[in-house]
Amino acid sequence: MSHAMLHQFLVSDLVVPVGLAQEPGQECLTRFGARLGDATRLSPDLMVFRKEQMEGDLPSIAGAPVLAVEVVSPVSRAADLGAKRDLYARAGVPAYWVVDADDAAEPELVVHALSADGRYAAERVPWGGSLRLTRPFAIDLAPQEIFRPPRRVTPRRRAAMPDVIAQENGPDLPPAVEPVLLDVFDRRWPTGAEKTELWDGCPVFYGIWDERDVRAAQSVYPGRVVRLDQAPGEPGTMTVLPAPEPAEVTGETDAAT
């Protein structure tokens, strides 16, 4: 079984207990976007939100969900347990759950609850354990009752980006020093990543990347800084950052030239 298939099984195992526990006026969806600003959209593996947050036919809700759930995979581990957790906290998402299952262990849950100081307090629920929650709704979390038995995972193959890139498929990019906004990001390469998100105007692509992908991204986002967030060929993320601001030229430098 591939990591992608295991990931989907774990998400589907959560849908029924979460759907049954959610309160009136709430909705539960998988792989749907949450627009946390003009320059940030995250795609939780599962989320619960208020019905009034739906944005018509758009593939996202407006504002912070009441619950965001991420299932850790090799390509998302660093983000899910680090930068993305901080983005959810900053957006005021009251509950953030991480399903943590490596290749050999039973799935565990890491439950984050937003405290009064705007930070998450985390509690791990191991296989065989349980935790009773009242927020964002009443639910008993017992991994051994929610998730089916562990499944064997086969190594993931590298998913290369396409060689031919269509660049004229949306609005023009802003200057390289400015953030990328959602109306531009939604219609640009790449579409073949395991997951794509926008963090504070920085496109983030989940997958297994190397220098060829960096060069491809540089051709699509000219002038910007493309960063591999791990060693080439290892699972993780590739981030497109704004170009550095030009250094100011002092009067002394002008005189010297």
C-alpha positions as CSV (number, residue, x, y, z in Angstrom):
1,M,0.0,0.0,0.0
2,S,1.3,3.5,-0.9
3,H,1.6,6.4,1.6
4,A,-1.2,8.2,-0.4
5,M,-3.6,5.2,0.0
6,L,-2.8,4.9,3.7
7,H,-3.4,8.6,4.1
8,Q,-6.8,8.3,2.5
9,F,-7.8,5.4,4.7
10,L,-6.9,7.3,7.9
11,V,-8.8,10.3,6.8
12,S,-11.9,8.2,5.9
13,D,-11.7,6.5,9.3
14,L,-12.2,9.9,11.0
15,V,-15.1,11.1,8.8
16,V,-17.9,9.1,10.5
17,P,-17.0,9.8,14.2
18,V,-16.4,13.5,13.5
19,G,-19.5,13.8,11.4
20,L,-21.6,12.2,14.1
21,A,-20.1,14.4,16.8
22,Q,-20.3,17.8,15.1
23,E,-22.9,20.3,16.3
24,P,-26.0,21.6,14.5
25,G,-25.0,24.3,12.0
26,Q,-21.6,22.7,11.3
27,E,-20.3,20.9,8.3
28,C,-17.5,18.4,7.8
29,L,-15.5,18.1,4.6
30,T,-12.3,16.5,3.4
31,R,-9.5,18.1,1.3
32,F,-11.4,21.5,1.1
33,G,-9.7,24.8,1.4
34,A,-9.8,27.4,4.2
35,R,-9.1,30.9,3.0
36,L,-7.4,32.6,6.0
37,G,-6.7,35.8,4.1
38,D,-6.0,37.1,0.6
39,A,-2.6,35.5,0.6
40,T,-3.1,32.4,2.7
41,R,-5.2,29.3,1.9
42,L,-4.6,26.0,3.7
43,S,-6.1,22.6,2.7
44,P,-6.7,20.5,5.8
45,D,-7.2,16.8,5.2
46,L,-10.5,17.2,7.1
47,M,-12.2,20.2,8.7
48,V,-15.3,21.2,10.5
49,F,-16.7,24.7,9.9
50,R,-19.8,26.8,10.3
51,K,-22.3,26.5,7.4
52,E,-22.3,30.3,6.8
53,Q,-18.6,30.1,6.0
54,M,-19.3,28.5,2.6
55,E,-18.4,30.7,-0.3
56,G,-20.8,29.7,-3.0
57,D,-19.1,27.5,-5.6
58,L,-15.5,28.4,-4.5
59,P,-13.4,25.5,-3.3
60,S,-12.8,27.0,0.1
61,I,-14.5,28.4,3.2
62,A,-14.1,32.0,4.4
63,G,-12.1,32.3,7.6
64,A,-10.9,29.8,10.3
65,P,-12.6,26.4,10.6
66,V,-13.6,25.2,14.1
67,L,-11.5,22.1,13.6
68,A,-8.6,21.3,11.2
69,V,-7.2,17.8,10.9
70,E,-4.0,16.9,9.2
71,V,-2.7,13.3,8.6
72,V,1.1,13.3,8.7
73,S,2.8,11.9,5.7
74,P,6.6,11.9,4.9
75,V,6.1,14.9,2.7
76,S,4.1,16.9,5.2
77,R,5.5,16.0,8.6
78,A,7.7,19.0,9.1
79,A,5.0,21.4,7.9
80,D,2.1,19.7,9.9
81,L,4.1,19.8,13.2
82,G,5.7,23.1,12.6
83,A,4.9,26.0,10.3
84,K,1.4,25.0,9.4
85,R,0.5,24.5,13.1
86,D,1.6,28.0,13.7
87,L,-0.5,29.3,10.8
88,Y,-3.6,27.6,12.2
89,A,-2.9,29.1,15.6
90,R,-2.4,32.6,14.2
91,A,-5.7,32.3,12.3
92,G,-7.5,31.4,15.5
93,V,-8.4,27.8,14.6
94,P,-9.6,26.6,18.0
95,A,-8.9,22.9,17.5
96,Y,-6.1,21.3,15.4
97,W,-5.6,17.5,15.4
98,V,-2.7,15.7,13.8
99,V,-2.9,12.0,13.0
100,D,0.6,10.7,13.4
101,A,1.3,7.2,11.9
102,D,4.7,6.2,10.7
103,D,5.3,3.0,8.7
104,A,5.6,0.7,11.7
105,A,3.5,2.2,14.5
106,E,-0.2,2.3,15.2
107,P,-1.8,5.7,14.5
108,E,-1.8,8.3,17.3
109,L,-3.5,11.6,17.7
110,V,-1.9,14.9,18.7
111,V,-4.7,17.2,19.9
112,H,-4.0,20.9,19.9
113,A,-6.3,23.3,21.7
114,L,-6.0,27.0,21.3
115,S,-5.3,28.8,24.6
116,A,-6.1,32.3,25.7
117,D,-2.6,33.5,24.7
118,G,-3.2,32.4,21.1
119,R,-0.9,29.3,21.3
120,Y,-1.7,25.7,21.1
121,A,-1.5,23.4,24.1
122,A,-0.9,19.9,22.8
123,E,-1.9,16.5,24.2
124,R,-0.9,13.2,22.6
125,V,-3.4,10.3,22.5
126,P,-1.5,7.1,21.9
127,W,-2.8,3.8,20.5
128,G,-4.7,2.2,23.4
129,G,-5.4,5.5,25.1
130,S,-8.4,7.8,25.0
131,L,-9.3,11.5,25.5
132,R,-12.7,13.1,26.2
133,L,-13.2,16.5,24.5
134,T,-15.9,19.1,24.8
135,R,-14.5,21.5,22.3
136,P,-15.1,22.1,19.4
137,F,-17.8,19.5,20.1
138,A,-18.2,16.6,22.5
139,I,-16.3,13.5,21.3
140,D,-14.3,10.6,22.7
141,L,-11.0,10.2,20.9
142,A,-9.7,6.6,21.0
143,P,-7.3,5.8,18.1
144,Q,-7.7,2.0,18.5
145,E,-11.5,2.4,18.0
146,I,-11.4,5.0,15.2
147,F,-8.7,3.6,13.0
148,R,-8.6,0.2,11.4
149,P,-5.5,-2.0,12.0
150,P,-2.2,-0.6,10.7
151,R,-1.4,-1.3,7.1
152,R,1.9,-2.0,5.4
153,V,3.3,1.0,3.5
154,T,5.5,0.7,0.4
155,P,8.0,3.4,-0.5
156,R,6.7,6.4,-2.4
157,R,8.0,7.1,-5.8
158,R,9.1,10.5,-6.9
159,A,6.4,12.5,-8.7
160,A,8.2,14.7,-11.2
161,M,6.7,17.9,-12.4
162,P,5.7,18.1,-16.1
163,D,8.4,19.2,-18.5
164,V,6.0,21.5,-20.4
165,I,4.7,24.3,-18.3
166,A,1.8,26.6,-19.3
167,Q,2.6,30.0,-18.0
168,E,-0.2,32.0,-19.7
169,N,-3.0,30.4,-17.7
170,G,-4.0,33.2,-15.4
171,P,-3.4,36.8,-14.3
172,D,0.1,38.1,-14.5
173,L,2.3,37.5,-11.5
174,P,2.9,40.5,-9.3
175,P,6.5,41.9,-9.0
176,A,8.8,39.3,-7.5
177,V,9.2,41.2,-4.2
178,E,5.4,41.1,-3.6
179,P,3.3,38.2,-2.2
180,V,1.3,35.9,-4.6
181,L,-2.4,36.2,-4.0
182,L,-5.1,33.5,-4.4
183,D,-6.5,34.8,-7.7
184,V,-3.1,34.3,-9.3
185,F,-2.0,31.2,-7.5
186,D,-5.2,29.2,-8.3
187,R,-4.5,29.1,-12.0
188,R,-0.8,28.5,-12.2
189,W,1.6,25.5,-12.2
190,P,2.0,23.1,-10.7
191,T,-1.1,21.0,-10.4
192,G,0.6,17.5,-9.9
193,A,1.9,18.0,-6.3
194,E,0.5,15.9,-3.5
195,K,-0.9,19.1,-2.0
196,T,-0.5,22.8,-2.8
197,E,-1.1,25.7,-0.4
198,L,-0.5,29.4,-0.1
199,W,1.3,30.6,3.1
200,D,1.4,34.4,3.5
201,G,1.8,34.9,-0.2
202,C,4.3,32.0,-0.6
203,P,3.3,29.0,-2.7
204,V,4.1,25.7,-1.0
205,F,4.1,22.4,-2.8
206,Y,4.2,19.0,-1.1
207,G,6.0,16.1,-2.8
208,I,9.5,14.7,-3.5
209,W,11.5,17.4,-5.2
210,D,15.0,17.9,-6.6
211,E,17.0,20.5,-8.5
212,R,15.0,20.0,-11.7
213,D,11.8,21.0,-10.0
214,V,13.6,24.0,-8.6
215,R,14.5,25.1,-12.1
216,A,11.0,24.5,-13.3
217,A,9.6,26.6,-10.5
218,Q,12.1,29.4,-11.1
219,S,10.8,29.6,-14.8
220,V,7.2,29.9,-13.6
221,Y,7.9,32.3,-10.8
222,P,10.8,34.4,-12.2
223,G,12.8,36.5,-9.9
224,R,11.6,34.7,-6.8
225,V,13.5,32.4,-4.4
226,V,12.7,28.7,-4.7
227,R,13.6,26.8,-1.6
228,L,13.7,23.0,-1.0
229,D,12.8,22.6,2.7
230,Q,14.7,19.3,2.9
231,A,17.5,17.5,1.0
232,P,16.9,16.9,-2.8
233,G,15.0,13.7,-3.4
234,E,13.6,13.5,0.1
235,P,9.9,13.9,0.9
236,G,8.8,17.4,2.0
237,T,7.9,20.8,0.6
238,M,9.2,23.2,-1.9
239,T,8.5,26.9,-1.1
240,V,8.5,29.9,-3.5
241,L,9.6,33.0,-1.5
242,P,9.5,36.6,-2.6
243,A,12.7,38.1,-4.1
244,P,14.8,39.9,-1.5
245,E,14.3,43.6,-1.3
246,P,17.0,45.5,-3.2
247,A,19.7,46.8,-1.0
248,E,19.7,50.5,-0.4
249,V,22.6,52.4,-1.9
250,T,24.2,54.9,0.4
251,G,25.6,58.2,-0.5
252,E,29.1,57.0,0.3
253,T,28.7,54.1,-2.1
254,D,27.5,56.5,-4.8
255,A,30.5,58.7,-4.3
256,A,32.8,55.7,-4.5
257,T,31.4,54.6,-7.9
